[in-house]
Amino acid sequence: MPELVIDATGNDLTYRIIGAAMAVHNFLGPGYKEEVYERAMAVELRDREIGVERQFRVEVVHEDALVGLFFLDLFVERTVVVEVKAFAHLLTDDERAQVINYLKATQALVALVFNFGRRRLEWIRVFPGDSSPPQRVGRDDVRKSNRRNEPAPEYVPASKRRAGHE
């Protein structure tokens, strides 16, 4: 049996946040904008006596110059980054990459991403050491055939191309 992964909060805080998200989703259901769920989560967390800050400002500085600025949906107990989504589709690697940036910028040890836009609440827990940011497929990563009937070559991730594994 696989061992339970324990996060930096000892799982207690993240479990309580997930419970609050379930309560919000059960009450509101899908169909609202993200901001509605963000506000509802803040209310629910405060009702449960959990410290929360909405739209928490995070600056990224390089050599005394501001090079990045993020606003976290929720920063819980200054320990857990919470990102709120309201998508009709499942969460993707783009959302995971977004919170990996937030984790790096805040030095927080865990993040939760919630998707309130589906019939059932969807959530993922992200750790800064989960992996490198997900690879994205863009125009430069997919080779197209010059001939109409010739199939395009199989896609090879950039990381493998750089390492000479073509």
C-alpha positions as CSV (number, residue, x, y, z in Angstrom):
1,M,0.0,0.0,0.0
2,P,1.5,3.4,-0.9
3,E,2.4,5.6,1.9
4,L,0.3,8.7,2.5
5,V,2.1,11.9,1.5
6,I,2.2,14.4,4.4
7,D,2.5,18.0,3.4
8,A,4.2,20.8,5.3
9,T,1.1,21.5,7.3
10,G,0.9,18.0,8.6
11,N,-2.1,17.7,6.4
12,D,-4.3,19.2,9.1
13,L,-4.6,22.7,7.5
14,T,-4.9,21.5,3.9
15,Y,-7.7,19.0,5.0
16,R,-9.5,21.9,6.7
17,I,-9.2,24.1,3.6
18,I,-10.4,21.2,1.4
19,G,-13.4,20.8,3.8
20,A,-14.2,24.5,3.5
21,A,-14.0,24.2,-0.3
22,M,-16.4,21.3,-0.3
23,A,-18.8,23.2,1.9
24,V,-18.7,26.2,-0.5
25,H,-19.2,23.9,-3.5
26,N,-22.1,22.0,-1.9
27,F,-23.8,25.3,-1.1
28,L,-23.2,27.3,-4.3
29,G,-22.7,24.6,-6.9
30,P,-21.1,25.3,-10.2
31,G,-22.0,28.3,-12.5
32,Y,-20.5,31.4,-10.8
33,K,-17.4,33.4,-11.6
34,E,-14.2,32.6,-9.8
35,E,-14.5,35.8,-7.7
36,V,-17.7,34.5,-6.1
37,Y,-16.0,31.3,-5.0
38,E,-12.9,33.2,-3.9
39,R,-15.1,35.4,-1.6
40,A,-17.1,32.5,-0.4
41,M,-13.9,30.6,0.5
42,A,-12.6,33.6,2.5
43,V,-15.9,33.7,4.4
44,E,-16.0,30.0,5.0
45,L,-12.3,29.9,6.2
46,R,-12.9,32.8,8.5
47,D,-16.0,31.1,9.9
48,R,-13.8,28.1,10.7
49,E,-11.2,30.5,12.4
50,I,-8.6,29.9,9.7
51,G,-6.5,33.0,8.8
52,V,-6.9,34.0,5.2
53,E,-5.9,36.9,3.0
54,R,-7.5,37.6,-0.4
55,Q,-5.6,38.9,-3.4
56,F,-2.3,38.7,-1.5
57,R,0.4,40.7,-3.3
58,V,3.6,38.9,-4.1
59,E,6.5,40.8,-5.7
60,V,9.4,39.2,-7.5
61,V,12.6,41.3,-7.3
62,H,15.8,40.9,-9.2
63,E,18.7,43.3,-8.4
64,D,16.5,45.8,-6.7
65,A,14.1,45.9,-9.7
66,L,10.5,44.6,-9.6
67,V,10.4,42.0,-12.3
68,G,7.2,40.2,-11.4
69,L,4.0,40.8,-9.6
70,F,1.4,38.2,-8.6
71,F,-1.9,38.4,-6.7
72,L,-2.7,35.1,-5.0
73,D,-6.4,34.4,-4.8
74,L,-6.0,33.3,-1.2
75,F,-3.0,32.9,1.1
76,V,-4.1,30.8,4.1
77,E,-2.2,31.2,7.4
78,R,0.7,32.5,5.2
79,T,1.4,28.9,4.7
80,V,-0.9,27.5,1.9
81,V,-1.4,29.1,-1.5
82,V,-5.0,28.6,-2.7
83,E,-5.9,29.2,-6.3
84,V,-9.6,29.3,-7.2
85,K,-10.9,28.3,-10.7
86,A,-14.3,28.0,-12.2
87,F,-13.7,26.0,-15.4
88,A,-16.2,23.7,-17.2
89,H,-13.1,21.6,-18.1
90,L,-10.8,19.6,-15.9
91,L,-7.7,21.3,-14.4
92,T,-4.6,21.2,-16.6
93,D,-0.9,21.5,-16.3
94,D,-1.3,25.3,-17.0
95,E,-2.9,25.7,-13.6
96,R,-0.3,23.6,-11.9
97,A,2.5,25.7,-13.6
98,Q,0.8,28.9,-12.3
99,V,0.8,27.8,-8.7
100,I,4.4,26.5,-9.0
101,N,5.3,30.1,-9.8
102,Y,3.4,31.2,-6.7
103,L,5.1,28.6,-4.5
104,K,8.5,29.8,-5.7
105,A,7.7,33.4,-5.2
106,T,6.2,33.0,-1.7
107,Q,8.5,30.1,-0.5
108,A,5.2,28.4,0.6
109,L,5.5,24.7,0.9
110,V,2.1,23.6,-0.5
111,A,-0.6,24.9,-2.8
112,L,-4.2,23.9,-3.4
113,V,-6.0,24.5,-6.7
114,F,-9.8,24.2,-6.7
115,N,-12.1,24.0,-9.7
116,F,-15.6,25.0,-8.7
117,G,-16.9,25.0,-12.2
118,R,-17.8,21.4,-12.5
119,R,-20.6,19.3,-11.1
120,R,-18.2,17.8,-8.6
121,L,-15.5,19.9,-6.9
122,E,-12.1,19.2,-8.4
123,W,-8.9,19.9,-6.5
124,I,-5.2,19.2,-6.7
125,R,-2.4,19.6,-4.1
126,V,0.9,21.0,-5.5
127,F,4.3,20.9,-3.8
128,P,7.2,23.0,-5.0
129,G,9.3,19.9,-5.6
130,D,6.6,18.0,-7.5
131,S,8.5,18.4,-10.8
132,S,9.9,21.0,-13.1
133,P,7.2,23.2,-14.6
134,P,5.1,21.2,-17.1
135,Q,6.3,21.2,-20.7
136,R,3.9,22.9,-23.0
137,V,3.4,22.1,-26.6
138,G,3.7,25.1,-28.8
139,R,4.2,25.8,-32.5
140,D,7.9,25.4,-32.3
141,D,7.6,22.0,-30.6
142,V,5.5,20.3,-33.3
143,R,7.1,19.6,-36.7
144,K,4.7,19.7,-39.6
145,S,5.1,17.8,-42.8
146,N,5.8,19.7,-46.1
147,R,3.8,17.1,-48.1
148,R,0.0,16.7,-47.7
149,N,0.0,12.9,-47.5
150,E,3.1,12.5,-45.4
151,P,2.3,12.2,-41.6
152,A,4.0,14.6,-39.3
153,P,6.9,13.1,-37.3
154,E,6.1,12.0,-33.8
155,Y,6.3,14.8,-31.2
156,V,9.5,14.7,-29.0
157,P,9.5,16.8,-25.8
158,A,12.0,19.6,-25.8
159,S,13.8,18.1,-22.8
160,K,14.5,14.9,-24.7
161,R,15.5,16.7,-27.9
162,R,18.1,18.7,-25.9
163,A,19.4,15.6,-24.3
164,G,19.9,14.0,-27.7
165,H,17.2,11.3,-27.4
166,E,15.5,11.9,-30.7
